[in-house]
Amino acid sequence: MANGTQSRVFGNRAPEHVLILASGEKIRHMTIRPWMAAVSVCVVGALAIGYLGATSYLVIRDDLIGATMARQARMQHDYEDRISALRAQLDRITSRQLLDQQVVEQKVEKLLEQQNALFSRHGKLGSLLDRAEESGIVPSAGNSSSPASAYQAEGKDKQASVSHGLDAIEGLLSNHSAPADLGVANPLAYTPLRENLADRADRIFSKVTLSLKDIEKRQIVKIADLTTGASQTADAITSILRRTGVQVAAAPPTEPDPGIGGPYVQPQLFSDTFDTSLDDLDSALNRLESVRDVARELPFGNPAPGRSVTSRFGNRMDPFVGRLALHAGIDFQAETGDDVKSTGAGKVVVAGPSAGYGNLVEIDHGQGITTRYGHMSRILVRAGETVAPGEVIGRAGSTGRSTGPHVHYEVRRDGSPVDPVHFLNAGMKLYNYLN
């Protein structure tokens, strides 16, 4: 009954599914329970549903991937553009710095050329000013200093300006600030403005150049003043010489320039006016020295300094024959043995007894002018010797046709006697120009 009841309530059991796994002689049995099948089906279903859902989502939202890729491409392009812009800006800054560097180097090179020009000019100008000072040529009133000392002072100013400018620009090249001691009175005064390297170098270079130009103008005026003084002195000496019949070569006239031409070349750092002024001063000093040399060689001295004239040039009563006769010279009072001096440089052509002159010395001074010294008690030179102005050539006496000790002095031009007083007066006028 019990069996009958169980069969009616529960019925027959479903057969179990057994999974048999055989490996060689080993055999394994795995019973597949219903819940295991249900779990497997659920897992597979969940995976399928997830896969289908993800696939559907990616297919439906494919624009998200494209947008993300486009956004990344834009970001990359923007980054590359920014890098290019920064690189171009860096190139511009570098190019500007290189350009400024080149400009500054050109300014420094020009300043160095100016400094070299100053040094090359220093020798010629310094020697000319020394010659002017030795010649007694001084600037006009208001400048009591000597030309050479004034030039040295201005030369130091020029060198200081150039050196200061070089120091300032070298400071710029070294990225240093301008010197703090550049005051307002200094031509290189520094103004703290916002300016680049080239602008600051150009400003400093301009101020240095203006300073040098100002000094150069003052020097040109001074040189022109010295040239005028040398020309006037030479003209005065020439005028005095011509009054005595001595002809001195005049300054060559200035002739107009012939046809000129040629390619254009950059001008020199310093104006040609300065070099022309130097040439003019050189020519004026050469002419002055030439005229002075002529004047020093000619007989403008006194054969018996400090002695009075006892007989002048011209017709007089001859003391021996008692009738009118030409006295070809002048006589100076002297004691026997007093010095007789040459009145100019020249060559002795006669030194010995000569008729009425007694002991005679005759000197040739060139340009057809000779001097004679007679009645000497003793002759101290010989024919052929060269004598200097003021050199003692003998002793006063009373030899020859003479009434007492004195110095007989004659000046002859081309063998004809001329009044020695003209030469003595000219010598007194020339004294200030020759000493």
C-alpha positions as CSV (number, residue, x, y, z in Angstrom):
1,M,0.0,0.0,0.0
2,A,2.8,2.2,0.8
3,N,4.3,1.6,-2.6
4,G,1.1,2.4,-4.2
5,T,0.8,5.6,-2.3
6,Q,4.3,6.7,-3.3
7,S,3.7,6.0,-6.9
8,R,0.6,8.1,-6.9
9,V,2.0,11.1,-5.1
10,F,5.5,11.5,-6.7
11,G,5.2,9.5,-9.8
12,N,8.3,8.1,-11.6
13,R,11.7,9.8,-11.3
14,A,13.2,11.3,-14.3
15,P,16.4,9.6,-15.4
16,E,19.6,11.3,-14.5
17,H,22.0,12.4,-17.1
18,V,25.6,11.0,-16.6
19,L,28.6,12.4,-18.4
20,I,31.2,9.7,-18.9
21,L,34.8,10.7,-19.4
22,A,37.2,8.0,-20.5
23,S,40.9,8.4,-20.7
24,G,42.7,5.1,-21.4
25,E,41.7,2.6,-18.8
26,K,40.4,5.3,-16.5
27,I,36.7,6.1,-16.7
28,R,35.1,8.9,-14.8
29,H,31.4,9.6,-14.3
30,M,29.9,13.0,-13.8
31,T,26.3,13.4,-13.1
32,I,24.7,16.5,-14.7
33,R,22.3,17.9,-12.2
34,P,19.4,20.0,-13.4
35,W,20.6,23.1,-11.5
36,M,24.0,22.8,-13.1
37,A,22.4,22.9,-16.5
38,A,20.3,25.9,-15.4
39,V,23.4,27.8,-14.2
40,S,25.3,27.1,-17.4
41,V,22.4,28.2,-19.5
42,C,22.1,31.4,-17.4
43,V,25.8,32.2,-17.7
44,V,25.8,31.6,-21.5
45,G,22.7,33.7,-21.8
46,A,24.2,36.5,-19.8
47,L,27.4,36.5,-21.9
48,A,25.4,36.6,-25.1
49,I,23.2,39.4,-23.8
50,G,26.3,41.4,-22.7
51,Y,28.1,40.8,-26.0
52,L,25.1,41.8,-28.0
53,G,24.5,44.8,-25.8
54,A,28.1,46.0,-26.1
55,T,28.2,45.4,-29.8
56,S,25.0,47.3,-30.2
57,Y,26.3,50.2,-28.1
58,L,29.5,50.5,-30.0
59,V,27.7,50.3,-33.3
60,I,25.1,52.8,-32.2
61,R,27.7,55.2,-30.6
62,D,30.5,54.9,-33.2
63,D,30.7,58.7,-33.5
64,L,32.2,58.8,-30.0
65,I,35.4,57.1,-31.2
66,G,35.6,59.5,-34.2
67,A,35.0,62.5,-32.0
68,T,37.7,61.3,-29.6
69,M,40.2,60.7,-32.4
70,A,39.4,64.1,-34.0
71,R,39.8,65.8,-30.6
72,Q,43.2,64.1,-30.2
73,A,44.2,65.2,-33.7
74,R,43.2,68.8,-33.0
75,M,45.1,68.8,-29.7
76,Q,48.2,67.4,-31.6
77,H,47.9,70.1,-34.3
78,D,47.4,72.8,-31.7
79,Y,50.5,71.6,-29.9
80,E,52.5,71.5,-33.1
81,D,51.3,75.0,-34.0
82,R,52.3,76.3,-30.6
83,I,55.7,74.7,-30.9
84,S,56.2,76.3,-34.4
85,A,55.1,79.7,-33.1
86,L,57.5,79.5,-30.2
87,R,60.3,78.3,-32.5
88,A,59.6,81.2,-34.9
89,Q,59.6,83.7,-32.1
90,L,62.9,82.2,-30.8
91,D,64.3,82.5,-34.3
92,R,63.2,86.2,-34.5
93,I,64.8,87.0,-31.2
94,T,68.0,85.2,-32.1
95,S,68.1,87.0,-35.5
96,R,67.5,90.3,-33.8
97,Q,70.2,89.7,-31.3
98,L,72.6,88.7,-34.1
99,L,71.7,91.8,-36.1
100,D,72.2,94.0,-33.0
101,Q,75.4,92.2,-32.3
102,Q,76.6,93.0,-35.9
103,V,75.5,96.6,-35.6
104,V,77.4,97.0,-32.3
105,E,80.5,95.3,-33.8
106,Q,80.4,97.7,-36.7
107,K,80.2,100.7,-34.3
108,V,83.1,99.3,-32.4
109,E,85.0,98.8,-35.6
110,K,84.3,102.4,-36.6
111,L,85.5,103.7,-33.2
112,L,88.6,101.7,-33.5
113,E,89.2,103.1,-37.0
114,Q,88.7,106.6,-35.5
115,Q,91.2,105.8,-32.8
116,N,93.7,104.5,-35.3
117,A,93.2,107.7,-37.4
118,L,93.9,109.8,-34.3
119,F,97.1,108.0,-33.7
120,S,98.2,108.3,-37.3
121,R,97.3,112.0,-37.4
122,H,99.0,112.6,-34.1
123,G,102.6,112.4,-35.4
124,K,102.1,114.8,-38.3
125,L,100.0,117.3,-36.5
126,G,102.2,117.2,-33.4
127,S,105.4,117.8,-35.4
128,L,103.7,120.7,-37.2
129,L,102.6,122.3,-34.0
130,D,106.1,121.9,-32.6
131,R,107.5,123.6,-35.7
132,A,105.0,126.4,-35.3
133,E,106.0,126.8,-31.6
134,E,109.7,126.8,-32.5
135,S,109.0,129.4,-35.2
136,G,107.4,131.7,-32.6
137,I,103.9,131.3,-34.2
138,V,101.3,131.4,-31.5
139,P,97.5,131.3,-31.7
140,S,95.5,134.6,-31.6
141,A,94.8,136.4,-28.3
142,G,92.7,134.5,-25.9
143,N,94.7,131.3,-26.1
144,S,97.9,131.6,-24.1
145,S,98.8,128.0,-24.2
146,S,101.3,126.7,-26.7
147,P,100.0,125.0,-29.8
148,A,101.7,121.7,-29.0
149,S,100.4,121.6,-25.4
150,A,96.9,122.5,-26.5
151,Y,97.0,119.8,-29.2
152,Q,98.2,117.2,-26.6
153,A,95.3,118.2,-24.3
154,E,92.8,117.9,-27.1
155,G,94.4,114.7,-28.3
156,K,93.9,113.3,-24.9
157,D,90.3,114.4,-25.0
158,K,89.8,112.6,-28.3
159,Q,91.4,109.4,-27.1
160,A,89.4,109.6,-23.9
161,S,86.2,110.0,-25.8
162,V,87.0,107.1,-28.1
163,S,88.2,104.9,-25.2
164,H,85.1,105.8,-23.2
165,G,82.9,105.0,-26.1
166,L,84.6,101.7,-26.6
167,D,84.3,100.8,-22.9
168,A,80.6,101.7,-23.0
169,I,79.9,99.6,-26.1
170,E,82.0,96.7,-24.8
171,G,79.8,96.9,-21.7
172,L,76.8,96.5,-23.9
173,L,78.3,93.5,-25.6
174,S,78.9,92.0,-22.2
175,N,75.2,92.7,-21.2
176,H,76.5,95.2,-18.6
177,S,74.8,98.4,-17.8
178,A,76.3,101.7,-18.9
179,P,78.9,103.2,-16.6
180,A,77.4,104.8,-13.6
181,D,79.8,107.8,-13.7
182,L,78.6,109.1,-17.1
183,G,77.3,112.5,-16.0
184,V,75.5,115.2,-17.9
185,A,78.7,117.0,-18.7
186,N,80.1,113.9,-20.2
187,P,79.4,113.5,-24.0
188,L,78.7,109.8,-23.3
189,A,76.0,110.6,-20.7
190,Y,73.8,107.5,-20.1
191,T,70.0,107.9,-20.2
192,P,68.3,104.9,-18.7
193,L,65.7,104.4,-21.5
194,R,64.1,101.2,-22.7
195,E,66.2,100.7,-25.8
196,N,67.8,97.7,-27.5
197,L,71.5,97.0,-27.8
198,A,71.8,98.5,-31.2
199,D,70.0,101.7,-30.3
200,R,72.2,102.3,-27.2
201,A,75.3,101.6,-29.2
202,D,74.2,104.0,-32.0
203,R,73.5,106.7,-29.4
204,I,76.9,106.3,-27.8
205,F,78.6,106.2,-31.1
206,S,76.8,109.3,-32.3
207,K,77.8,111.2,-29.1
208,V,81.4,110.2,-29.4
209,T,81.5,111.2,-33.1
210,L,79.9,114.6,-32.3
211,S,82.5,115.1,-29.6
212,L,85.3,114.3,-31.9
213,K,83.9,116.5,-34.6
214,D,83.7,119.4,-32.2
215,I,87.3,118.9,-31.1
216,E,88.3,118.7,-34.8
217,K,86.5,121.9,-35.6
218,R,88.4,123.7,-32.8
219,Q,91.7,122.2,-34.1
220,I,90.9,123.4,-37.6
221,V,90.3,126.9,-36.4
222,K,93.6,126.8,-34.4
223,I,95.5,125.4,-37.4
224,A,94.0,128.0,-39.7
225,D,95.1,130.7,-37.1
226,L,98.6,129.3,-37.1
227,T,98.7,129.1,-40.9
228,T,97.6,132.8,-41.1
229,G,100.3,133.8,-38.6
230,A,103.0,131.9,-40.4
231,S,101.9,133.4,-43.8
232,Q,101.8,136.9,-42.3
233,T,105.3,136.5,-40.8
234,A,106.7,135.1,-44.0
235,D,105.1,138.0,-45.9
236,A,106.5,140.6,-43.5
237,I,110.0,139.1,-43.8
238,T,109.7,138.9,-47.6
239,S,108.6,142.6,-47.7
240,I,111.6,143.6,-45.6
241,L,114.0,141.6,-47.8
242,R,112.5,143.1,-51.0
243,R,113.1,146.6,-49.7
244,T,116.8,145.8,-49.5
245,G,116.7,144.5,-53.1
246,V,116.6,140.8,-52.1
247,Q,114.1,138.8,-54.1
248,V,112.4,135.9,-52.4
249,A,110.4,133.4,-54.3
250,A,106.7,134.0,-53.7
251,A,104.2,131.3,-52.7
252,P,103.0,129.3,-55.7
253,P,99.6,130.6,-56.9
254,T,96.7,128.3,-56.5
255,E,95.5,127.0,-59.8
256,P,92.0,125.6,-60.5
257,D,91.8,121.9,-60.5
258,P,91.6,120.1,-63.9
259,G,88.9,117.8,-64.9
260,I,88.3,115.2,-62.1
261,G,86.2,112.1,-61.6
262,G,86.1,108.6,-60.4
263,P,83.8,106.1,-58.7
264,Y,82.0,106.9,-55.4
265,V,83.9,105.7,-52.3
266,Q,82.7,106.1,-48.7
267,P,84.2,109.2,-47.1
268,Q,86.9,109.0,-44.6
269,L,86.2,109.2,-40.9
270,F,87.6,112.6,-40.6
271,S,86.9,115.4,-43.1
272,D,89.3,116.3,-45.8
273,T,89.2,119.8,-44.5
274,F,91.5,118.8,-41.7
275,D,94.0,117.2,-44.0
276,T,93.9,120.3,-46.2
277,S,94.4,122.5,-43.1
278,L,97.5,120.4,-42.2
279,D,98.8,120.7,-45.7
280,D,98.3,124.5,-45.7
281,L,100.0,124.8,-42.3
282,D,102.9,122.7,-43.6
283,S,103.3,124.8,-46.7
284,A,103.1,128.0,-44.6
285,L,105.7,126.8,-42.2
286,N,108.0,125.6,-45.0
287,R,107.7,129.0,-46.7
288,L,108.4,130.8,-43.4
289,E,111.4,128.6,-42.7
290,S,112.7,129.1,-46.2
291,V,112.4,132.9,-45.9
292,R,114.0,132.9,-42.5
293,D,116.9,130.8,-43.9
294,V,117.4,133.4,-46.6
295,A,117.3,136.2,-44.1
296,R,119.7,134.5,-41.7
297,E,122.2,134.0,-44.5
298,L,122.1,137.5,-45.8
299,P,124.1,140.3,-44.1
300,F,121.5,141.9,-41.8
301,G,123.8,141.9,-38.7
302,N,126.1,144.5,-37.3
303,P,129.9,144.0,-37.7
304,A,130.6,146.1,-34.6
305,P,127.7,145.9,-32.2
306,G,127.3,148.8,-29.8
307,R,129.7,151.0,-31.8
308,S,128.7,154.4,-33.2
309,V,129.0,155.2,-36.9
310,T,131.7,157.8,-37.7
311,S,131.3,158.0,-41.4
312,R,128.3,157.1,-43.6
313,F,127.8,155.8,-47.1
314,G,128.0,158.3,-50.0
315,N,130.1,161.2,-51.3
316,R,132.4,162.9,-48.8
317,M,135.6,164.9,-48.8
318,D,138.5,162.4,-49.1
319,P,140.8,162.9,-46.0
320,F,143.9,162.2,-48.1
321,V,143.4,164.2,-51.3
322,G,141.0,166.8,-49.9
323,R,138.3,166.4,-52.7
324,L,134.9,164.8,-53.1
325,A,135.0,161.0,-53.3
326,L,132.5,158.2,-52.9
327,H,132.7,156.4,-49.5
328,A,131.5,152.9,-50.5
329,G,130.7,151.8,-47.0
330,I,130.3,153.0,-43.4
331,D,132.9,153.3,-40.6
332,F,132.3,152.2,-37.0
333,Q,134.3,153.6,-34.1
334,A,136.5,150.9,-32.7
335,E,139.7,150.3,-30.8
336,T,142.6,148.3,-32.1
337,G,142.0,144.6,-31.3
338,D,138.2,144.9,-31.0
339,D,136.1,142.1,-32.5
340,V,134.9,142.3,-36.1
341,K,131.9,140.0,-36.7
342,S,130.4,138.6,-39.8
343,T,127.0,140.1,-40.5
344,G,125.7,137.0,-42.2
345,A,126.4,133.4,-43.1
346,G,128.6,132.9,-46.1
347,K,131.9,131.8,-47.6
348,V,135.1,133.7,-47.3
349,V,136.4,134.6,-50.7
350,V,139.2,137.1,-49.7
351,A,141.3,137.1,-46.6
352,G,144.4,139.2,-46.8
353,P,146.0,142.5,-47.7
354,S,144.1,144.4,-50.5
355,A,145.4,147.9,-51.6
356,G,143.5,150.7,-49.7
357,Y,141.6,148.2,-47.6
358,G,144.6,147.0,-45.8
359,N,143.8,143.7,-44.2
360,L,140.5,142.7,-45.9
361,V,138.0,140.0,-45.5
362,E,135.3,139.6,-48.2
363,I,132.4,137.2,-47.7
364,D,130.0,135.9,-50.3
365,H,126.5,135.5,-48.9
366,G,124.8,134.3,-52.1
367,Q,122.2,136.0,-54.3
368,G,125.0,138.3,-55.6
369,I,125.5,139.9,-52.2
370,T,129.0,140.2,-50.6
371,T,130.4,142.1,-47.6
372,R,133.8,143.6,-47.1
373,Y,135.6,144.3,-43.7
374,G,138.7,146.5,-44.1
375,H,141.6,148.0,-42.1
376,M,141.7,145.1,-39.7
377,S,144.8,144.6,-37.6
378,R,144.5,140.8,-37.7
379,I,142.5,138.3,-39.8
380,L,141.1,135.2,-38.1
381,V,139.7,133.4,-41.1
382,R,141.0,132.0,-44.4
383,A,139.7,132.0,-47.9
384,G,137.3,129.1,-48.6
385,E,136.0,128.9,-45.0
386,T,132.3,129.1,-44.2
387,V,131.3,131.5,-41.5
388,A,128.2,131.9,-39.4
389,P,126.3,135.0,-38.6
390,G,128.0,136.8,-35.7
391,E,131.3,134.8,-36.0
392,V,134.4,136.8,-35.2
393,I,136.5,137.1,-38.4
394,G,139.2,139.5,-37.3
395,R,140.4,142.4,-35.1
396,A,139.8,146.1,-35.7
397,G,142.8,148.1,-36.7
398,S,144.1,150.9,-39.0
399,T,145.8,149.1,-41.8
400,G,145.7,150.4,-45.4
401,R,144.4,153.8,-46.3
402,S,143.1,154.8,-42.9
403,T,143.5,157.7,-40.5
404,G,143.0,155.7,-37.3
405,P,141.6,152.4,-35.9
406,H,138.0,151.7,-37.0
407,V,135.9,149.1,-38.8
408,H,135.2,149.8,-42.5
409,Y,132.1,147.8,-43.6
410,E,130.7,147.5,-47.2
411,V,127.8,145.7,-48.7
412,R,127.9,145.0,-52.5
413,R,125.3,143.6,-54.8
414,D,126.6,142.2,-58.0
415,G,129.9,144.0,-57.3
416,S,128.3,147.5,-56.9
417,P,128.3,149.1,-53.5
418,V,125.0,149.7,-51.7
419,D,124.3,151.6,-48.5
420,P,124.8,149.2,-45.6
421,V,122.3,151.2,-43.5
422,H,119.5,149.7,-45.4
423,F,120.6,146.2,-44.4
424,L,121.2,147.3,-40.8
425,N,117.7,148.8,-40.5
426,A,116.3,145.7,-42.1
427,G,118.2,143.6,-39.6
428,M,116.6,145.5,-36.7
429,K,113.2,145.0,-38.2
430,L,113.9,141.3,-38.8
431,Y,115.2,140.7,-35.3
432,N,111.8,139.9,-33.8
433,Y,110.9,137.6,-36.7
434,L,114.2,135.7,-36.7
435,N,114.6,135.2,-32.9
